[in-house]
């Protein structure tokens, strides 16, 4: 216990050097295990609790958080995980329906509840969560449904990526989902969700909901058969995703794998840094919540040969509870909600609402890691020290993949040790090109930049990057 407390305090101190996290007081005496956060006009925010209430808060952006006030807007909802504000109403993704909630008489409390869509099934199993997005570029909303239990489908459309139109028509688009923890969009407007380690998921990951694709788990295929849709892929047990994708290209590999234990173990919210630099030097990148480790991870995505892939980096630690929802305001305020009920978390509080802001100091970090035909191109947030950055020994790499199987999770298998054989530092000293031999398509490539210094002598804040190599670009 003493060691755990020391590690937690060390992580919190490290992130406080660049980012300040503050607790936002919640309504006194209320149990609000935060499941959703929505940004409202006039610098108000809405939060939903897993126990079914929605509260609207004022003062959450202010310097003095002791003056935050809350009004109960609604109650009696069914575990809402996904909420946004549009045209005077809150749109809420409940476990069993997608709902428009409005205060028509202006007294600050909801008085009109409209069921927009409820065309998927619910059996009552604890695991049948439903996570909803904000509107996409066409105004449609996306939802991912958890399987029944860990690996079954006891109701219609469990384990699917579903699109709902503005008039409430449901379109089950993508099978293969297992246990999502959040859903959102990248900078280009494509929809992604996080899926957790388990059957057919060797490790947790960020996945692109590609229409016409298949997310990996065949447990939800029964709905396609029941409703006379084309049969989804039926992968071979104990294979590899790259092998099964060669047989059936509908299988969409994870865009970015989060190696279990190394980079959290329960990813949740998916948002994009929309701050245009107000949250630091990572504008446009994807931020992913982490429930068990009470963290926020940072993801740099790129598209190669029609597939998304990229690198995940550790980012901000030390949240008070297990991170589930996040929202970023245009001013660069990151709102983070948490709960640990049923799952547990490093953060010791049963629930929390916090905000994180950048203090203006740029950390020395690997900003991006991109694939080239011969290796990887790194860009940094600050110029590198030429001597340390030019050494091949400053860059160590290991790679592995996972068994694609119906049993729970997978060890790291098929390990290789790619070798960095050449290094070229760009003239601006912000870019470093690595030539790599022995890399493997379909593997996670762990880069550790040991001994690398900035031009000012700083060490990297985080020296590890994990790149999922789905495709290698041609010359």
N, C-alpha and C positions, 0 to 999 in steps of 0.2 A: 504493500500500500504506500509506504514512504517513497519508493522508487517511482510509482505511478504519479504521485502528487508532484514530485520533482520534475518529471518529464512534462507534465501538463503545464506547470508554471514556466518552464523553459520555453515551450512552444508558444505560450501566450506572450511572453516577453519578446520573443523573436518577431512575432507579427506586430506587436505594439510599436516596434521601431518604425514601421511604415504605415500601419493601419490601426485605427482606434476603434475598438468595439465597446459599445455601451449597452447596458440593459435598459429596455423600455418598460416601465412599470405597467403591469396588467391590472385589470379591475380587481380591487381588493376582495379577497374571499372567494374568488371564482377559480374554477379549474378549467383552464383553456389550453388544451394540448393542440398547439397551433398547426392546422393542416393546410391553410391557404392564406395568402396575402394578396390584396388588390389595392392598387393606387387609385385614389379618388380625386376629384377637383378640390381646389382650395387647400392643398397640402394635407388632406385627410387620408387615412388608410383604413381599410377594412380587414379584419382577420376572422377566420372561421376556426372553431374548435372541433376536435374529433367527436366531442359529445353533442354536437349539433347546434351550437349557438354561433351567431355572427355579431361582432362588435365593430363600431366605427370610432376611430380614435382621432383626436385633435392634439397638436403639439408634438407629434412624433419626430418632426424635423427640427424642432427648436433646440437652442443651446441648453435650456433648463428643462430636463426631462421630468423633474418632479412635478411639473404643472400639466403633464399629459392627462387628458380626460377621455372617458369612454362612455358610449351609449350603446345599450343592447339594441341591435337592429332587428334581429330575428332569432328564433329558437325552434327546436323540434326537428331539425334537419338530420339526415342520415349520413354521418361521417363524410362531410364535404372535403374533397381534395382537388381543388381547382376553382378559381374564382376570378372574374374580371368585371370592370365597370364599363358600361356602354349606354349612351343615350338616356341617362337618368335611372338606370336599373343595374342591379348586381346579377350577373349570370353565374350560377353555381353548379358545379359538377358534384352531385351526390352519388352515393353508392348505387342507387337504384333509379335515378332520373337526373336529367339536365333541366334546370329550373331558372326562370326569370323571376326576380324578386324586386318589388317596387314599393316605395313609400308614396302613395298617391295623395294622401291628405296633408303631407308636409309636416308631420309631427315628429319626424326623425325615426319612426319605427315602421317596419315593413307591414303592409296591409294587403298586398296583392301577390299571390304566388301562382305562377303559370307554369305548368308542366310542358316543356318544349318537346322532350323526347324521353321515352323509357322503353325502347324496343329491344333491349338486351335483357338477359335473364339474371336472376339472383336466387340462389338456393338457401341463403342464410348462413353459409359457411363463413367463418371469420376472415378467410383469406381473399374474399371476392371484392377487393378494393377497386375503385374506378378513379383514374386520374384524368383531369381535363385541362385543355390548353386555353389560351386566349384565341381570338379569331386569327385565321391565317390571311394571306394576301387577298383571298377571295371572299373573306367574311365567314368562312366555315370554321367550325370548332372541331378539334381532334380529341379523342379519348382512347386510352389504353386500359384494358380490363385484365385484372389478375385471374389466374386459373383458380379453380376450386381446390382448396388444400394447396399442395405444392406442385402437383403434377397431374391434375385431372380437370375435367370439364363437366361439372354437374348442372350447368344451366346454359342457355343459348348464348353464343358469342363470348364465352369466357376465353381469354387468351388471344384477343384480336386488337388490331389497331382500327379504329372506327372514325369515320368522318361524319359530322352532322351539319346539315345545311342550316341557313338562317331561318327557314320555315319548318325546321324540325324533322326533316327526312334523314334517316340513318342509312349510311353506306358502309357496311363492313368491308374494309379495303385490304387489310393485311393480316394474315394469320401468323402464328408462330411466337406470339408474346408469352412470357412466363409470369414473371413477378415484377411489374414496373414499380418505380418509386417516384416518378415525375415525368413530365412531358413539356416540351417547349420548342423554340425555333432558333436556328443559327442566324447569322447576319444576312444570309441570302434568302431567308424565309422558308427553308426546308425544315421539316418537323423531325425531331429526335426525341427518344425517350431513354430512360435508364432501366436496365433489366438486371436483376440480381442473380448471383450465383445459385445454382440448383440443378435439377434435371435438365439436360441439354444445354446448360450454361456452365462451362468449365470455370469461368470467373465472371464477376460482374462487369458490365460494359455500358457504353453509350452507343445506341443503335439508331441508324437512319431508317425512318418509316418510309421506305421506298414503295410506292404503289406498284403492285405486281410482284413484290418481293415476298420473302418468307423469313421471319425473324429467328427461327431455329427450333422451336418446340412444336412437335406434332400433336400435343395433347388437345389442342383446340380444333383439330381438323374435323372433329365430329360435326361441328356446326355447318361446315361447307357441305358435307354429305347430306345432312338433314334438309338443307335449303337448296339443294341441287346446284351448287357452285362447282366449278372445276376442282378436281382433287388437288390439294396442296402437296408439296413435297413430303416424302416419307423417308427421312434419312436413315442410313444404316447405323446401328448402334456400335459404339466404340471405334468410330472412324475419326476423321479430322474434317473440319469445315471446308478447308481448301479442296480436299478430295471429293466431298459430297457436292460442292459447288460445281466442280467439273462435270458431274453427272447431271445436275439440275441447276442451271444458272439463276433460277429464281431465289435460291438460298442467298440471302444478303448477309455477309459477315459483319460482325460488330465493327463499327467505325473506329472505336477506341476501346481496347480492353483495359480494365482497371485491375491489375494483378492483386489477387486476394491477399489481404494483410499488408501488402507493400504500399498500396494506395487505397486505404479504406477497405470496406467490405460490404457496405450497403448504400449505394448511390441513390440519390433522390432527385431534387429539383434540377431543371435544365433551364438556364436563362442565358442571354447574351449581354455582355457589357456594352450598354448603349450610351455610356457617359461621355464619349468623345474626349477622353483623356482626364476627366474629372475623378476617375477612380484609379488613376495610375496609367502605366504605359501599355495596358493590355486591351485597349478598346477594340471591340468587335470579336473578341474571343468568347468562347462558351465557358460559363461557370457552372459547376455541378455540385450540389449538396451531398454531404456524406453523413448518414444518420449515426451509425455505430461509433465512428471516430470523432464525431462532432466537429467536422471540418468543412471547408469549401475547397474544391479542386479546380484547377485551371486547364482548359483543353484548347489546343491549337489544331484546327481542322484544315484539311485540304482535300480536293477531289482529284483522283488519278485514275485514268481509264474508266471514268464513269462511276467510280466508287469513292465514298468518303473514307478517309483514314486520317491518322494524325497522332499527336503526342499528348499525354496527360502529365501534369506537374503538380506536386504538392503546392498548396497556396496558403490558406489561412486556417490556423488551428485555434483551439481553446474556447469554442462556444459552450454555453452553459448546459445545453441539452442536445439531443440528437437532431441534427439539421434535417428538416423536411421541406417546407416551402421557402422560396426566396423571391424577392422582387427588387429590381434596381430602378431607382428614380432618375430622371434626367440630370439631376444635380450631382449624381454620383453616390447617393446614399444607398447602401445595400441593406435591405431589410431581411432579417433571417428569423424564421420561426422554428421552434423545436418541440419535440416530445420524445420520451423514452419508454412509454407504456407498451409492454408486450415485446419490446425489442432490446431495451437496454442501450446505454450509450456511455462514452467516456465522460461527457458532460454530466454532472451529478444531479442537476435539477430535473424534476419530472416534466417540466414544460418551461418554455421561455420565449420571449420576443426580444431581439437585439438589433442594433444597427451598426454597420461598419462603414467607416469613411477613411479615405486616403489622407495622410498628413502632408503630402507634397514632396516627400523624399523618395527618390527613385531607387528601388533595390537593384542590386546587380544580379540579373537573372538571365537564363536562356529564354528569350521572348518567344521564338518560334523554332521548330525543328521540322524541316521539309525534306522530302525524298528527292534525290537526283538519280540519273541513270547509273551513277557509280558510287553512291553513298548518301550522305545527308548534308544539308546546308543548315547551319545554325545562325540565328541572329540574336544579338544581345541587347539588353536595355542600356548598357554603357560600353564605351570602348574597352577592349581587352588589352591586357599587358602582352606585348608582342612576344616576349621570350617564353612565357608559360603557355600562351595560346598556340605557339608554333610547334610545341613538342607533341609527338605522337603519344608519348606516355601520359599526357594529360587527359586522354580519352580512353576509357575502358568500356567494353561492351559485352553483354551476354544476351542470348535470345532463347526463346522456348515457345511452345504452344500448349494446347490443352486437348484432352480426349473429348470428342464429341459423343456424348453418351447419355443414356436415360437415367443413370444413377446420379446421385447428388454431387455436383461440382467435379473437379478434376485436379490432380497434382500438376505441376509444371513438368511437361514431358518434351522429348525430342530436343534436349538442350544442345546448343552449339555456342561457340565463342567466336563471333565475328571479330576481325582484326582491322583496326584503323591503320592503314599503310601510308597515308600521306595527309598532310594538313596544309591548307592554303588560307591565310588570313587576308581579308580584303583591305583595300587601301584605307578605308574609313575605320578599320578595326572594330566594326560592329558586326561583320559577317565572317564566319569561318566555314570553309568547305572541307568536309571529311571524305576521303576515299576509303571505302570499306570493302573488304573481301570476306566471303563466307557468310553473308547474310542470307536469310531464307524467307521466301514469300509465305505469308500466313502466320509468321511468328511475331511475338512481341519482342522488340529490341530495346533492352535496357541500357541506356547510355549513362555513365557516371563520369562527370567532368572533374576529376580529382586534381587538385593543385592549380586549377585555373584561377587567375587573378584578373581583376580589372586594371585599367591603366593607373588608377589611384590606389592600387594595392588591396582592394577588397576581395574577399572570397565570395563565391556564389551563395545567395541566400538559400537556394535549393540546388543541389548539384546533380540531381537525378531526373532523367526524362525517360518515359516509356512510350515508344512509338510502335503502333500496330501497322505492320507492313502488309496490307492487302494486295497492293499492286506495285509493280516497279515500272516507272516510265521508260519508254523507249528513247533511243538517241535522238 
